């Protein structure tokens, strides 16, 4: 289960699964309007993939948050990646593709870069509350997550997503990875986990028309009045919105526990995808933009009229694997190292040069 440096593979394996689902989920979302299968896949995966990702991020952010010296370079690294993604998307969509309606706004974000900005924010928030007992911070963060849906915080400074998903990050911060791994060994838990995942899948498959109306609540960026499924009960929106999000959170937690319980603890061929998940996340949307701008799927439909959708999704499964190629990871590592140098004490840099 562990390497010589005590790396716990189960979490890399989970991240591998999640990052592949992120890539395929973004690819599938292009066709949710016309395909029930894509709607089912979208709802099922979006219930857990980002919350579980964020939980694991909190799980392994302890050293950056809890040590006496706060690692500001970690915060700076995520902010730089956020800015680089914003600039990359602007030059791709506006300059390269000629979409002059696409403008750049560093203070507002509704797409993939949001996670980078939110990570920087979660690190800072967790640092600020690190000395407050968990029995205060967790319930408080949950209440804020429920309340933010009544505001129009939305995409400005990614505020809505930051506070909706904050409980998952803090939960990860308070849990010890090794203790969690031990709890996941229960055979009873594994059996129950299969039942949970199958039950939720069956409900989604049989009730997709009703359930899909609530997709806006899964992203964390929308206020409750933008959730189509709540329209018939708008008079009771105050109660309905919070209770709906709380109910969704319970489903999310049960799915996350189930997936953690069922994932292999051994190093596998896909473990490296989890180790390099940030690189895959960083580059995948850029490739999706190019793929759809040049109409490659239209060609695929002509050649394989009955199988194009499956081939399309498999193509981006392969893309996720290819983006784990070391050079993509090295680009981000180089950025991270250069940022870290800026935060190193000058006397440390001088001593290293002397050596």
C-alpha positions as CSV (number, residue, x, y, z in Angstrom):
1,X,0.0,0.0,0.0
2,X,2.9,2.3,0.8
3,X,6.1,3.2,-1.1
4,X,9.4,3.7,0.7
5,X,8.5,7.4,1.2
6,X,5.1,6.3,2.7
7,X,3.0,7.4,-0.3
8,X,-0.5,6.1,0.0
9,X,-1.5,4.8,-3.4
10,X,-5.2,4.6,-2.8
11,X,-5.5,8.4,-3.0
12,X,-3.5,8.6,-6.2
13,X,-5.8,5.9,-7.6
14,X,-8.9,7.9,-6.6
15,X,-7.5,11.1,-8.1
16,X,-6.8,9.1,-11.3
17,X,-10.4,8.0,-11.5
18,X,-11.6,11.6,-10.7
19,X,-9.4,13.4,-13.3
20,X,-10.5,11.0,-16.0
21,X,-14.1,11.7,-15.1
22,X,-13.5,15.4,-15.2
23,X,-12.1,15.2,-18.7
24,X,-14.8,12.9,-20.0
25,X,-17.5,14.9,-18.1
26,X,-16.4,18.1,-19.8
27,X,-16.5,16.3,-23.2
28,X,-19.9,14.7,-22.5
29,X,-21.4,18.1,-21.5
30,X,-21.3,19.2,-25.1
31,X,-24.0,16.7,-25.8
32,X,-26.2,16.6,-22.7
33,X,-29.0,18.5,-24.5
34,X,-29.4,15.7,-27.0
35,X,-28.5,12.5,-25.2
36,X,-30.1,11.0,-22.2
37,X,-27.0,8.8,-21.7
38,X,-24.8,11.9,-21.5
39,X,-27.3,13.5,-19.0
40,X,-27.1,10.4,-16.8
41,X,-23.3,10.3,-17.0
42,X,-23.1,14.0,-16.2
43,X,-25.4,13.9,-13.1
44,X,-23.8,10.7,-11.7
45,X,-20.2,11.9,-12.0
46,X,-20.8,15.5,-11.0
47,X,-22.4,14.4,-7.8
48,X,-19.0,13.3,-6.4
49,X,-16.0,14.0,-8.6
50,X,-15.1,17.6,-7.6
51,X,-16.2,17.3,-3.9
52,X,-14.0,14.2,-3.6
53,X,-11.1,15.9,-5.4
54,X,-11.4,18.8,-3.0
55,X,-11.6,16.5,0.0
56,X,-8.3,14.9,-1.0
57,X,-6.8,18.3,-1.7
58,X,-7.6,19.2,2.0
59,X,-6.3,15.8,3.1
60,X,-2.8,16.6,1.7
61,X,-2.6,20.3,2.4
62,X,-1.9,19.9,6.1
63,X,1.9,20.7,5.8
64,X,1.1,23.9,3.9
65,X,-1.5,25.1,6.4
66,X,-0.6,23.8,9.8
67,X,3.1,24.4,10.1
68,X,4.4,27.5,11.9
69,X,5.5,29.1,8.6
70,X,2.6,29.4,6.1
71,X,3.7,28.2,2.7
72,X,2.6,31.3,0.7
73,X,4.4,29.9,-2.4
74,X,1.6,27.3,-2.6
75,X,-1.0,30.0,-2.7
76,X,1.0,32.0,-5.3
77,X,1.4,28.8,-7.4
78,X,-2.3,28.3,-7.7
79,X,-3.0,32.0,-8.4
80,X,-0.3,32.0,-11.2
81,X,-1.8,28.8,-12.7
82,X,-5.2,30.5,-12.6
83,X,-3.9,33.6,-14.4
84,X,-2.0,31.5,-17.0
85,X,-5.2,29.5,-17.8
86,X,-7.2,32.6,-18.1
87,X,-4.6,34.1,-20.5
88,X,-4.3,30.8,-22.5
89,X,-8.1,30.6,-22.9
90,X,-8.2,34.3,-24.0
91,X,-5.6,33.9,-26.7
92,X,-7.1,30.6,-27.8
93,X,-10.8,31.7,-28.1
94,X,-10.4,35.4,-28.9
95,X,-7.1,35.7,-30.8
96,X,-6.7,32.2,-32.4
97,X,-10.4,31.3,-33.0
98,X,-11.5,34.9,-33.6
99,X,-14.3,34.9,-31.0
100,X,-14.2,38.6,-30.2
101,X,-17.1,38.2,-27.8
102,X,-14.8,36.3,-25.5
103,X,-13.2,38.8,-23.1
104,X,-10.9,38.3,-20.2
105,X,-12.0,39.2,-16.6
106,X,-9.5,38.2,-13.9
107,X,-12.1,38.7,-11.2
108,X,-14.8,36.5,-12.6
109,X,-14.6,32.9,-13.6
110,X,-17.2,30.2,-14.6
111,X,-14.9,27.7,-16.2
112,X,-12.1,25.3,-15.5
113,X,-9.7,27.9,-14.0
114,X,-12.0,28.3,-11.0
115,X,-10.4,25.4,-9.2
116,X,-7.0,27.0,-9.2
117,X,-8.3,30.2,-7.7
118,X,-10.5,28.3,-5.2
119,X,-7.5,26.2,-4.0
120,X,-5.6,29.4,-3.2
121,X,-8.6,30.7,-1.3
122,X,-9.1,27.4,0.6
123,X,-5.5,27.4,1.7
124,X,-5.8,30.9,3.1
125,X,-9.2,30.3,4.8
126,X,-7.9,27.0,6.4
127,X,-4.8,28.8,7.6
128,X,-7.0,31.6,9.1
129,X,-9.2,29.1,11.0
130,X,-6.5,26.5,11.8
131,X,-6.6,27.1,15.6
132,X,-10.4,27.0,15.8
133,X,-11.8,23.6,16.8
134,X,-13.3,21.5,14.0
135,X,-16.6,21.2,15.8
136,X,-17.0,25.0,15.2
137,X,-15.5,25.4,11.7
138,X,-17.2,22.4,10.1
139,X,-20.8,23.3,11.1
140,X,-20.1,26.9,10.3
141,X,-18.7,26.2,6.9
142,X,-21.8,23.9,6.2
143,X,-24.2,26.7,7.2
144,X,-22.3,29.2,4.9
145,X,-22.5,26.6,2.1
146,X,-26.2,26.4,2.5
147,X,-26.7,30.1,2.9
148,X,-24.6,31.2,-0.1
149,X,-27.3,29.8,-2.5
150,X,-29.6,32.7,-1.4
151,X,-27.1,35.2,-2.7
152,X,-25.9,36.3,-6.1
153,X,-22.2,35.7,-5.2
154,X,-21.9,33.5,-8.3
155,X,-18.7,33.6,-10.3
156,X,-17.2,36.8,-8.9
157,X,-13.9,35.8,-7.3
158,X,-15.4,32.3,-7.5
159,X,-17.1,33.1,-4.2
160,X,-20.1,30.7,-4.5
161,X,-17.9,27.6,-5.3
162,X,-15.4,28.5,-2.7
163,X,-17.9,28.5,0.1
164,X,-20.1,25.7,-1.3
165,X,-17.2,23.3,-1.4
166,X,-15.3,24.6,1.6
167,X,-16.7,21.9,4.0
168,X,-15.2,19.2,1.9
169,X,-11.7,20.8,2.0
170,X,-11.9,21.4,5.8
171,X,-13.1,17.8,6.3
172,X,-10.0,16.6,4.5
173,X,-7.9,18.9,6.6
174,X,-9.1,17.4,9.8
175,X,-8.9,13.7,8.8
176,X,-5.6,11.7,9.1
177,X,-4.9,9.8,5.8
178,X,-3.6,6.7,7.5
179,X,-6.6,6.5,9.9
180,X,-9.0,6.9,6.9
181,X,-7.2,4.1,5.0
182,X,-7.6,1.7,8.0
183,X,-11.4,2.5,8.2
184,X,-11.8,1.8,4.5
185,X,-10.7,-1.9,4.9
186,X,-14.1,-3.0,6.3
187,X,-15.6,-5.7,4.1
188,X,-19.1,-4.7,5.3
189,X,-18.4,-1.1,4.1
190,X,-17.3,-2.4,0.7
191,X,-20.6,-4.4,0.3
192,X,-22.7,-1.4,1.4
193,X,-20.7,0.8,-1.0
194,X,-21.6,-1.3,-4.0
195,X,-25.2,-1.0,-3.0
196,X,-25.0,2.7,-2.6
197,X,-23.4,3.3,-6.0
198,X,-25.8,1.0,-7.8
199,X,-28.9,2.4,-6.1
200,X,-28.0,6.0,-7.0
201,X,-27.2,4.9,-10.6
202,X,-30.6,3.2,-10.9
203,X,-32.5,6.2,-9.6
204,X,-30.7,8.5,-12.0
205,X,-31.3,6.2,-14.9
206,X,-35.0,5.8,-14.2
207,X,-35.7,9.5,-13.2
208,X,-33.2,11.4,-15.4
209,X,-35.8,13.8,-16.7
210,X,-36.7,15.0,-13.2
211,X,-33.3,14.9,-11.8
212,X,-31.5,16.7,-14.6
213,X,-33.5,19.8,-13.9
214,X,-31.4,20.1,-10.7
215,X,-28.0,20.1,-12.5
216,X,-27.3,23.7,-11.7
217,X,-27.0,22.9,-8.0
218,X,-24.1,20.5,-8.6
219,X,-21.7,23.0,-9.9
220,X,-21.9,25.1,-6.7
221,X,-21.8,28.4,-8.7
222,X,-25.6,29.0,-9.0
223,X,-28.0,30.6,-6.7
224,X,-31.1,28.6,-5.8
225,X,-33.4,30.6,-8.0
226,X,-31.4,29.3,-11.0
227,X,-32.2,25.7,-10.2
228,X,-35.0,24.8,-12.7
229,X,-36.3,22.0,-10.5
230,X,-37.3,24.4,-7.8
231,X,-39.5,26.6,-10.0
232,X,-42.8,25.0,-9.0
233,X,-42.0,25.8,-5.3
234,X,-40.4,29.2,-5.6
235,X,-42.7,30.6,-2.8
236,X,-40.9,28.2,-0.4
237,X,-37.5,28.7,-2.0
238,X,-35.9,29.7,1.3
239,X,-36.5,26.3,2.8
240,X,-36.3,24.3,-0.4
241,X,-32.9,25.5,-1.6
242,X,-31.1,24.8,1.6
243,X,-32.7,21.5,2.2
244,X,-32.1,20.4,-1.4
245,X,-28.4,21.3,-1.1
246,X,-28.2,19.5,2.3
247,X,-29.8,16.4,0.8
248,X,-27.4,16.5,-2.2
249,X,-24.4,16.8,0.3
250,X,-25.6,13.7,2.0
251,X,-25.7,11.8,-1.3
252,X,-22.2,13.2,-2.2
253,X,-20.7,12.1,1.1
254,X,-22.2,8.6,0.8
255,X,-20.8,8.3,-2.8
256,X,-17.4,9.6,-1.8
257,X,-17.1,7.1,1.1
258,X,-18.2,4.3,-1.3
259,X,-15.7,5.1,-3.9
260,X,-12.9,5.5,-1.3
261,X,-13.9,2.1,0.1
262,X,-13.9,0.3,-3.3
263,X,-10.7,1.7,-4.8
264,X,-7.6,-0.5,-4.9
265,X,-4.8,0.3,-2.5
266,X,-2.1,-1.1,-4.8
267,X,0.0,0.8,-7.3
268,X,-1.4,0.3,-10.8
269,X,-0.9,1.4,-14.3
270,X,-3.3,4.3,-13.8
271,X,-1.8,5.5,-10.5
272,X,0.4,8.0,-12.4
273,X,-2.7,9.8,-13.6
274,X,-3.5,10.7,-10.1
275,X,0.0,11.7,-9.3
276,X,-0.1,14.1,-12.3
277,X,-3.8,15.1,-12.1
278,X,-3.2,18.8,-12.0
279,X,-1.3,18.7,-15.3
280,X,-4.2,16.8,-16.9
281,X,-6.7,19.3,-15.4
282,X,-4.7,22.3,-16.6
283,X,-4.3,21.2,-20.3
284,X,-7.5,19.2,-21.1
285,X,-9.9,22.0,-21.8
286,X,-7.6,23.6,-24.2
287,X,-7.6,20.4,-26.3
288,X,-11.4,20.3,-26.1
289,X,-11.6,23.8,-27.5
290,X,-9.4,22.9,-30.4
291,X,-11.3,19.6,-31.1
292,X,-14.7,21.3,-31.3
293,X,-13.5,24.5,-33.1
294,X,-12.3,22.5,-36.0
295,X,-15.4,20.4,-36.2
296,X,-13.7,17.0,-35.7
297,X,-16.8,15.5,-34.2
298,X,-18.8,16.3,-37.4
299,X,-16.3,14.3,-39.3
300,X,-16.5,11.5,-36.8
301,X,-20.3,11.4,-37.1
302,X,-20.1,11.0,-40.9
303,X,-17.6,8.1,-40.6
304,X,-19.2,6.4,-37.7
305,X,-22.9,7.5,-37.6
306,X,-23.9,4.9,-35.0
307,X,-20.8,4.8,-32.8
308,X,-19.4,8.4,-32.9
309,X,-20.4,9.3,-29.4
310,X,-18.6,6.3,-27.8
311,X,-15.5,6.9,-30.0
312,X,-15.6,10.6,-29.0
313,X,-15.7,9.8,-25.3
314,X,-13.0,7.1,-25.6
315,X,-10.8,9.7,-27.5
316,X,-10.9,12.0,-24.5
317,X,-10.2,9.1,-22.1
318,X,-7.0,8.6,-24.2
319,X,-6.4,12.3,-24.0
320,X,-6.5,12.2,-20.2
321,X,-3.9,9.3,-20.3
322,X,-1.6,11.2,-22.7
323,X,-1.7,14.4,-20.7
324,X,-0.1,12.4,-17.8
325,X,3.1,12.3,-20.0
326,X,5.9,13.7,-18.0
327,X,6.7,16.8,-20.1
328,X,3.2,18.2,-19.3
329,X,3.9,17.7,-15.6
330,X,7.4,19.2,-15.9
331,X,5.9,22.4,-17.3
332,X,3.9,22.9,-14.1
333,X,6.8,21.7,-11.9
334,X,9.0,24.3,-13.5
335,X,6.5,27.1,-12.8
336,X,6.1,25.8,-9.2
337,X,9.9,25.7,-8.6
338,X,10.4,29.2,-9.9
339,X,7.6,30.6,-7.7
340,X,9.1,28.8,-4.7
341,X,12.4,30.5,-5.4
342,X,10.8,33.9,-5.0
343,X,9.7,33.0,-1.5
344,X,13.0,31.5,-0.4
345,X,14.9,33.7,2.1
346,X,17.8,35.5,0.4
347,X,20.4,34.0,2.8
348,X,19.3,30.5,1.8
349,X,19.8,31.3,-1.9
350,X,23.2,32.8,-1.2
351,X,24.3,29.8,0.9
352,X,23.2,27.4,-1.9
353,X,25.2,29.3,-4.5
354,X,28.2,29.3,-2.2
355,X,28.0,25.5,-1.8
